[in-house]
Amino acid sequence: MKTRFIHFVFLMSGLFSFSQAAVEILEEETTDHMVFKAKNTLDEPVEITFELSEVRGLEHDGQPIVKLVGPEKTVLVAELKKIGGPISYVYGYNQVLMPAKIYDPEDFKKFEQGIVVFSRDGCTRCAYATDYLVQNKVDFTLLNFTQHPEYGAYMWDKLREQGVIGNQVGTPVIMVNGRLSHSHENLKQFVKTLKQSQRGGK
């Protein structure tokens, strides 16, 4: 027996909002797995955060899953292996209607090599990191997303690709060869590793 409970939280992104389910969750049971897919009924991309709880009879790590579902597309969300016994679960998801991209992804691929610092106006930690890199002659690219919203959109797209959930992170956000880090507890030590890694690569 499978127990299902769906909760919707309708969020707003930019100028877009909606008050009905844009994404339908499809459940498919196979011999060895329980499969969950997301079907987008709109002609705009929708980001969903899918969560399972009270899971029995299925292998599950308890982590939420973030997926971007293209316009009128169906994507695989999760495929859980059966581990024996009765199967039951509760699932829910949030959905966010995504605005059209304000940057060209092909154009921004150039940032995925080397060091990139995403900064914002008034951020003293951002200023510390960039000053340190300049003083120590570490090559990097500075992207200020306060003055250039397209940099912020790009940063959040990359963060979501890495599974970051929510809409707040500590700055600066630093990307090294396409991999982002943020909310650094010891920023001073982290930027030192950037200096060491760049010197080691030369």
Beta strands, then each sheet from edge to edge (+ up, - down):
strand 1: 8-10
strand 2: 12-13
strand 3: 16-17
strand 4: 23-29
strand 5: 33-40
strand 6: 46-56
strand 7: 65-69
strand 8: 74-81
strand 9: 88-97
strand 10: 115-119
strand 11: 141-144
strand 12: 173-176
strand 13: 179-181
sheet 1: 1+ 9+ 6- 7+
sheet 2: 2+ 3-
sheet 3: 4+ 5- 8+
sheet 4: 11+ 10+ 12- 13+
end
